[in-house]
Amino acid sequence: ELTMQIGDEIGKLGVPGLRTVRCYGGATAGGQEKLLQAVSLLAGVELVVACPGRLLEFLEAHVASLSRVTYFVLDEADQMLNLGYLPQVKAISSQIRPDRQTVMC
C-alpha cells in the first residue's frame, strides 16, 4: 500500500512534533484501524497521507477538514487519473483553500 510506504519514509525524517496519520481502506484496514485513523484526524495532525476513497469518507463524515491545507501533493497522479480517479481528486481539491500549492508527481 502506497500510503504505508510514504508514511514509513516520513517517519524516517525524524521531525519532532510532526503529527501524521495514514488514511487507507481496503482489507488491511478494518473497523479498528478506521477508528484509529478517525481519532487521529479529530485530534489534529499536520500531515495526512491518504487514499482518495478513505479521505472522502472522512470528509463526508466531517471527521476531517481540508480548509487549512496549504500544500497538496498527489503522488502517482498520472496513474490515479488513468484509473479514473479524477472525480475523487476534484472532490478533494475543491475542499482545499484556493491559494494552496499543488504538486503532482
Long-range contacts (C-beta under 8 A, 24 or more apart in sequence): 1-26, 1-28, 1-51, 2-51, 2-75, 2-76, 3-49, 3-50, 3-51, 6-49, 6-75, 7-49, 10-47, 10-49, 18-46, 18-47, 19-43, 19-44, 19-45, 19-46, 19-47, 20-45, 20-46, 20-47, 20-48, 20-49, 21-45, 21-47, 21-48, 21-49, 22-49, 22-50, 23-48, 23-49, 23-50, 23-51, 23-54, 23-55, 23-58, 23-64, 24-50, 24-51, 24-54, 25-51, 25-53, 25-54, 25-57, 26-51, 29-54, 38-63, 52-80, 52-85, 52-88, 52-89, 52-92, 53-88, 55-92, 56-88, 56-91, 56-92, 59-91, 59-92, 59-95, 65-95, 66-92, 66-95, 66-96, 67-95, 67-96, 67-97, 68-97, 69-96, 69-97, 69-100, 70-97, 70-99, 70-100, 70-101, 71-100, 71-101, 71-103, 72-96, 72-100, 72-101, 72-102, 72-103, 73-102, 73-103, 73-104, 73-105, 74-102, 74-103, 74-104, 74-105, 75-105, 76-105, 77-104, 77-105, 78-104
